Amino acid sequence: MIILRPEQRLALLNDLRARRNKELAKMIRSELCTQANEITKNRDNCQTESIIMDVIEQCHKRDIVDADQIFNLSYIRIITNVDIFSMDAFLYLFNNDLMLPYAKARHLILSFFAITKL
């Protein structure tokens, strides 16, 4: 029987998370290239991937794990080139303990698209 020390278990968990995040980032970048080619064609792939990885990390810190929501938030971040997670305008959302993470992300996405339609 293999016995893992807590630091070994943590290292394995961190490696697993990093691999999943990279896989999700590749999937999101591929989907962005398909759906929003006019936006991504002028961007450097490394820059796009680093933005997507940052969005994934920010989402995971806030327990937002739905791939579609992470895709939409990445799309918003790439379009606006603004870190929406640090904006004061949306701070009320992230500090609201009555909303679930899924609802917070949905509200953020709908807020952005509503603003662009006005």
C-alpha positions as CSV (number, residue, x, y, z in Angstrom):
1,M,0.0,0.0,0.0
2,I,1.3,3.4,-1.0
3,I,1.2,6.1,1.7
4,L,1.4,9.6,0.6
5,R,2.5,12.4,2.8
6,P,0.3,15.5,2.8
7,E,2.8,17.6,0.8
8,Q,3.0,14.8,-1.8
9,R,-0.8,14.7,-2.1
10,L,-0.9,18.5,-2.4
11,A,1.8,18.3,-5.2
12,L,-0.3,15.7,-7.1
13,L,-3.4,17.7,-6.7
14,N,-1.7,20.9,-7.9
15,D,-0.3,19.0,-10.9
16,L,-3.8,17.6,-11.7
17,R,-5.4,21.1,-11.5
18,A,-2.7,22.6,-13.7
19,R,-3.2,19.9,-16.4
20,R,-7.0,20.4,-16.3
21,N,-6.6,24.2,-16.5
22,K,-4.3,23.8,-19.5
23,E,-6.8,21.5,-21.2
24,L,-9.7,23.8,-20.5
25,A,-7.6,26.8,-21.8
26,K,-6.8,25.0,-25.1
27,M,-10.5,24.1,-25.5
28,I,-11.6,27.7,-24.8
29,R,-8.9,29.2,-27.2
30,S,-10.0,26.8,-29.9
31,E,-13.6,27.7,-29.4
32,L,-12.8,31.4,-29.4
33,C,-10.9,31.0,-32.7
34,T,-14.0,29.4,-34.1
35,Q,-16.7,31.7,-32.8
36,A,-14.8,35.0,-32.6
37,N,-12.1,34.7,-35.2
38,E,-12.2,38.4,-36.0
39,I,-11.1,39.2,-32.5
40,T,-8.5,36.5,-31.9
41,K,-6.8,36.6,-35.3
42,N,-4.9,39.8,-34.5
43,R,-3.8,38.6,-31.1
44,D,-0.7,36.6,-30.1
45,N,-1.6,33.0,-29.2
46,C,0.6,33.2,-26.1
47,Q,-1.1,36.4,-24.9
48,T,-4.5,34.9,-25.5
49,E,-3.7,31.8,-23.7
50,S,-2.3,33.7,-20.7
51,I,-5.4,35.8,-20.5
52,I,-7.6,32.6,-20.6
53,M,-5.4,31.0,-17.9
54,D,-5.8,34.1,-15.7
55,V,-9.6,34.0,-16.2
56,I,-9.6,30.3,-15.3
57,E,-7.6,30.9,-12.1
58,Q,-9.8,33.9,-11.1
59,C,-12.9,31.8,-11.7
60,H,-11.7,28.9,-9.7
61,K,-10.8,31.2,-6.8
62,R,-14.5,32.2,-6.8
63,D,-15.7,28.6,-7.2
64,I,-16.9,29.2,-10.8
65,V,-16.3,25.9,-12.5
66,D,-18.8,25.8,-15.4
67,A,-16.8,25.7,-18.7
68,D,-19.4,27.7,-20.6
69,Q,-19.3,30.5,-18.0
70,I,-15.5,30.5,-18.0
71,F,-15.6,30.6,-21.8
72,N,-18.0,33.7,-21.8
73,L,-15.9,35.4,-19.1
74,S,-12.7,34.8,-21.2
75,Y,-14.5,36.2,-24.2
76,I,-15.5,39.3,-22.3
77,R,-11.9,39.7,-20.9
78,I,-10.4,39.5,-24.4
79,I,-13.0,41.9,-25.9
80,T,-12.6,44.5,-23.2
81,N,-9.0,43.9,-22.3
82,V,-10.1,44.8,-18.7
83,D,-9.8,42.6,-15.6
84,I,-13.5,42.3,-14.8
85,F,-12.7,40.5,-11.5
86,S,-10.9,43.5,-10.1
87,M,-13.4,46.2,-11.2
88,D,-15.2,48.0,-8.4
89,A,-18.4,48.0,-10.4
90,F,-18.7,44.2,-10.0
91,L,-17.3,44.0,-6.5
92,Y,-20.8,43.9,-5.0
93,L,-21.4,40.7,-6.9
94,F,-18.3,38.8,-5.7
95,N,-19.0,39.9,-2.1
96,N,-22.6,38.8,-2.1
97,D,-22.9,35.7,0.1
98,L,-26.5,35.1,-0.9
99,M,-25.7,34.2,-4.5
100,L,-24.1,30.9,-5.6
101,P,-21.0,31.1,-7.7
102,Y,-22.9,30.0,-10.8
103,A,-25.4,32.8,-10.3
104,K,-22.6,35.3,-9.8
105,A,-21.0,34.4,-13.1
106,R,-24.3,34.4,-14.9
107,H,-25.1,37.8,-13.5
108,L,-21.7,39.2,-14.5
109,I,-22.1,37.8,-18.1
110,L,-25.6,39.1,-18.5
111,S,-24.6,42.5,-17.1
112,F,-21.9,42.8,-19.6
113,F,-24.0,41.8,-22.6
114,A,-26.9,44.1,-21.4
115,I,-24.5,47.0,-21.2
116,T,-23.2,46.4,-24.7
117,K,-26.8,46.4,-26.0
118,L,-27.7,49.7,-24.5
